């Protein structure tokens, strides 16, 4: 197993991409803390992992709140004796609309969930990683931060910030043997945010419009993203830091 004895947190893993990541990492031997603000969804993912023979537990935390993130990191150390990897997957977007029509509270939430969460994870996990001789962050950004589309301007900007922040942290934290990488998925119609990305119901017309921009001719799946996270979390990626892996079927070429 590629992640045997590794302690890993996956934020926002009560569904969608985060759920897929948590399950895939657990399949490869990781002890996973499933984090979400929705306890019922998070506990359901834990139950599925355990039923499949994996190791997982749930911890409710709002990734935009410092005390919550501190407690989340502490829970990993308490339950597993250490923390090896933190996957910052929790994300949010405003509805697809002109930039001038996005309310201030939606802008604030977008940056809190997509950017401040990385700040808080860094503040609270880095001391634990340093004490453990190293560690890794995997930040789930988006192709929106590389090749933005109109209508999602503030979301695009938040993901661009996540990408640049990850690269900067990789350079700064490298001497502590802390790796920081990004994964940039393309549109996935099966996530809870898909209607917001699309600006309405994800019907066949909208799917066709998005699919036409992806050279490989299909959308990303949770498993596609999870496999990239598995590599970055594993010792196979021990010399990989400061990179962004586009899981996008060549969308960003």
N, C-alpha and C positions, 0 to 999 in steps of 0.2 A: 504493500500500500504506500502510495506516494506521500501521504501526509500523516503517517502513523505518529502518534504522540504529540502532534501539534495542537495548540490551543488557539482557536480562531473565533472572532466575533464577526457576525455579518449583520449590519444594521439594515432596517427596513426589509426584513426577510420573512414577513408574514404572508407574502404572496409575490407573484410576478418574478422578475429577474432575481431578486434577493432569495426567494424560496428555492429557485433552481440552483443558485450558488451554494446555499446552505446544504442542500441535499447532496450535491455532487462532491463537496468537500468532505462531508461525512462518509460518503461511500468510499473515499480514499483514506479513511482512518482518522480524520481530524475529530477532536472534541469540539463541538460547535455550540456557541451561544447564539440562539436565534433571538434577535431584537426587533421589536416593533412597538408602535403605540397601541396597536389592536391586539389585546391579549388573546382573544379567542382564535384569531387567525394564527398568531405566533405559536400558541399551544398546539394547534392542529398540525403545523409543520413539524414541531418536535415529535408529536405522536407518530407521524409518518416515518420520520427518520429512525426512531427507535424501533418501530415495527419492522423496518428493513435491516435491523441489526446494528445501526449506527449509534453514536453517542451525541446527545444533544440535550440542551435545557433552554428554557425561555427566560428572558429578562426584559421587562417593560421599561422603556426609557425614551424620552423625547430628545433627539439628537441636537436640538437647538438650545438645550438647557444644560449649562455647565455641570450642575450638581448631578443631573441624570447621567451624563456621559462619564463623569468621575465614578459614579456608582457602578455603571456598566463595566468599566475597565476593572474595577475592584472585584466585581463578581467573577470575572474570568480568572483572576489570580486566586481568588478564594476557592473556586470550584475545581480548577485545573492545575493550580500551583504556579502558573505562569501565563503569559500571553505572547504568542508568536506572530500572529497576523491579525490585522484589523481591516476588514472590508467595509469601506464607507459606501454603502449602496443606497441608503435612503435618499430619495429625491422627490422633487415636486416641480410642477410647472403651472404657470398661468395659462388660461385658455388662449388658443390661437386667435389673435386679433391684432389690429394696428397698435404700434407701440404707444401712441398717445392715448389709447383707450384702456390701457391696463391700470387698474386702481393701485394706489400707493401700498395698500395692505397686501396685495398680491405680489407686488415687487419685493416688499420686505420679506414675505414668507419664502419666496423663491430663493433669495440670497441666504436666508437663514438656514433653510434645509440643505441647499446645494453647496454653500461655501462656508458658512459659519460652523457647520457640522464638522468640516475638515479641520478647521482651526481648533475646535474643542477636542476632537480626537487626538490631534497633535499635542495639545497642552497636557492631556491626561494620560495618553499612552506612551509618549516618548520616555518619560522617566522610568516606566516599567520595562520598556524595551532596553534602555541603557543598563538597567540593573540585571537584565537577562543576557547581556552580551550582544544584543541586536534584535531585529524584528523586521516586519514589513507592513506597509500600508498598501492597500489596493483601492484606488478611488474610482468609482464608476461614474465617468463623465458622460460624454455623448458626442456623436458626430456633429451635433449642433454647435459644439465649441470649435470645430475645425472648418466645417462648411455650412454655415447658418442659412436657414430659410426665412423668408419674410413671415411676419405674424407671430414669431416666437422670440423677438429681439431680446427681451430681458432674461428669458430662460437661456438663450444662446450665450449671452454675456456671462451668466453665472457658471455655465459649463466651461467657457473659455477661461474663467478665473480658476476653476478647479484644475484645469490642465496646467496652466502656468504655475499655480501654487504647488502642484505635485512635482513639477520639474525643479522648482526652486528648493523645495524641501529635500529632494533627492541629492542635490548638490551640497546642501547644508548639513544633512544628517548622515551622509555617507561615511564620514570618519567614525561614526558610532556604530557602523555595521547595520544601519537601518536603511532598508530599501523602500522607495516610494514609486509606484507605477500607476498608470491609468488604463482603463478600458473604455473605449468609445463605441457603444452599440449604436446601430442604426434603428430606425423605427420598428417597433414590435406591436402589432395590433392587439395582442393578447394581454397587455398590461393594463392596470387600473387607470393609467393616465392617458391611454391612447386617444380617447375622445377629446381630451383637452389639447393634445398635440395636433389632432386633425381639425379641430374647430367645429366638431359636430360628430354625429354617429359615424362609426367606422364602417360604412357600407361598402359595397363592392366597387362603386365609383371612386371613393376616396382611396381604397386599397390599391386599385389599379394605378391611380395617380402617383402614389408613393412608390409602388413596386417598379414603375417605369424608370425611376431614378437610380435603381440598384442593378449594376451590370450582371450580377449572378442571378438576378431574376426572382429573388424571394426575400422575405423579411428575416431579421435576426430572431433567434429563439432564446429562451432562457438557458437552454443547454449550451448553445453556442458561446454565450457570455460566460457561463459557468466553467466551461473547458479552458477558456483563456485565464480565468481566475485561478483555476487549479494549477496551471503551469506557473503563474506568477507567485503563488503561495508555496510552491514546492522548492526543494533544494536544487532542482534542475535550473532554476532561475537565480541562483545565488549571485551571479554577476550581472544581473539585469536590473537596472534602476534608472529612473528618469525617462522611461519610455511610455508611449501611448500605443496600445494595440487597438486598431480599428477593427471591430467585429461588424463589418458593414457590407460585405460582398462587393467591395471596390467602389462604394458610394463616394468616398472622399478623394478618389484618384483625379 
